[in-house]
Amino acid sequence: MAKTLYKITFHNHGKIYELYAERVTSGSLWGFIEVAGLAFDVHDGLVVDPTEERLRDEFGGTRVLHLPMQSIVRIEEVEKKGQSAIRDAASGETVVTPFPLPAKPR
């Protein structure tokens, strides 16, 4: 039997985050959703997704994430993990920090 996997979409500081987790419960804190067992891709090659790395840096050491119910947009039970994302709340476009380019000499 396959593990249950959830896609959690929520607002955080003007952005919409999409994370995957193994457990979602209403929890013991009133007004909060507990999200545990966060799932991140493991990359062994040279190609690294900057959004996935940013999410891993921010939430990698988190055992349980307590999200206010008001910030939750959607919780979906999915069959397999898709691409985690951070999107701009206003435009819906993916937020990716571009690789810094050298400044033009004057």
Backbone torsions as a table, in degrees:
resi	resn	phi	psi	omega
1	MET	NA	133.9	-178.8
2	ALA	-76.6	151.6	176.8
3	LYS	-69.1	146.3	174.5
4	THR	-76.0	135.1	-179.3
5	LEU	-130.8	137.6	-178.2
6	TYR	-119.1	142.9	171.5
7	LYS	-104.7	120.1	-177.9
8	ILE	-110.4	124.0	177.7
9	THR	-113.3	125.4	-177.0
10	PHE	-149.4	158.1	177.0
11	HIS	-85.8	140.5	176.0
12	ASN	-155.0	112.1	177.1
13	HIS	52.2	49.2	175.6
14	GLY	78.2	8.6	178.9
15	LYS	-126.5	158.7	176.4
16	ILE	-108.0	121.2	-180.0
17	TYR	-100.2	142.7	173.4
18	GLU	-125.1	112.7	-179.0
19	LEU	-122.2	160.5	176.2
20	TYR	-116.9	139.2	-178.1
21	ALA	-146.3	158.8	-179.7
22	GLU	-88.8	-21.7	-176.8
23	ARG	-140.3	133.8	175.1
24	VAL	-135.1	124.8	179.0
25	THR	-138.0	164.4	177.1
26	SER	-74.0	-20.8	170.9
27	GLY	73.8	180.0	-176.9
28	SER	-94.3	-16.0	177.0
29	LEU	-89.2	119.9	-177.4
30	TRP	-63.3	130.4	177.3
31	GLY	89.6	3.9	-179.1
32	PHE	-123.7	149.0	174.0
33	ILE	-105.4	131.2	177.5
34	GLU	-93.7	127.6	179.1
35	VAL	-120.7	121.9	-177.4
36	ALA	-133.4	160.8	179.7
37	GLY	70.1	48.2	-179.5
38	LEU	-60.1	137.0	-177.2
39	ALA	-108.8	125.7	177.3
40	PHE	-125.1	150.5	176.5
41	ASP	-71.3	145.0	174.9
42	VAL	-107.5	116.7	-178.6
43	HIS	-106.1	124.5	177.1
44	ASP	-100.2	-14.8	-175.9
45	GLY	-91.0	-168.2	-178.8
46	LEU	-82.8	-25.2	-178.2
47	VAL	-81.4	121.6	-178.3
48	VAL	-125.9	132.3	177.7
49	ASP	-79.5	117.2	-177.3
50	PRO	-63.8	-32.4	178.9
51	THR	-67.6	-44.2	178.6
52	GLU	-62.0	-41.0	178.1
53	GLU	-64.9	-40.6	178.7
54	ARG	-63.6	-42.8	178.2
55	LEU	-66.2	-39.6	178.4
56	ARG	-65.3	-38.9	177.2
57	ASP	-64.6	-39.8	-176.7
58	GLU	-77.6	-40.5	-172.7
59	PHE	-118.1	3.6	-173.6
60	GLY	-58.5	-38.5	-178.6
61	GLY	-93.0	11.1	-175.7
62	THR	-84.5	124.1	175.7
63	ARG	-81.3	-49.5	179.2
64	VAL	-135.3	129.0	178.5
65	LEU	-102.2	122.1	179.2
66	HIS	-100.9	111.2	-178.4
67	LEU	-108.1	133.1	175.6
68	PRO	-62.9	140.2	-178.9
69	MET	-56.6	-32.9	-178.3
70	GLN	-67.1	-23.1	-178.1
71	SER	-86.2	-15.0	-177.3
72	ILE	-74.4	127.6	174.9
73	VAL	-94.4	-45.7	-176.2
74	ARG	-161.9	147.9	170.9
75	ILE	-128.1	122.1	-177.5
76	GLU	-120.9	138.7	170.9
77	GLU	-90.0	121.2	-174.3
78	VAL	-119.1	161.8	179.9
79	GLU	-83.6	-35.0	179.1
80	LYS	-145.6	159.6	-177.8
81	LYS	-72.5	134.3	174.7
82	GLY	-104.5	-158.4	-179.1
83	GLN	-83.4	122.0	172.5
84	SER	-70.4	152.3	-175.0
85	ALA	-151.1	157.6	168.4
86	ILE	-125.6	122.3	-177.5
87	ARG	-120.9	153.5	173.7
88	ASP	-72.7	131.3	-175.9
89	ALA	-65.9	-33.8	-177.1
90	ALA	-77.6	-48.1	-174.2
91	SER	-96.5	-23.4	-177.8
92	GLY	82.1	2.0	-179.3
93	GLU	-79.9	147.8	179.2
94	THR	-64.2	134.4	179.0
95	VAL	-95.9	110.8	177.0
96	VAL	-128.6	129.1	177.3
97	THR	-75.9	117.4	-178.0
98	PRO	-69.7	154.4	176.9
99	PHE	-65.4	130.2	-177.1
100	PRO	-66.6	133.6	177.8
101	LEU	-98.6	150.8	178.4
102	PRO	-65.8	146.7	179.6
103	ALA	-71.2	149.6	178.1
104	LYS	-74.5	135.8	176.3
105	PRO	-69.5	146.3	-179.7
106	ARG	-94.9	NA	NA
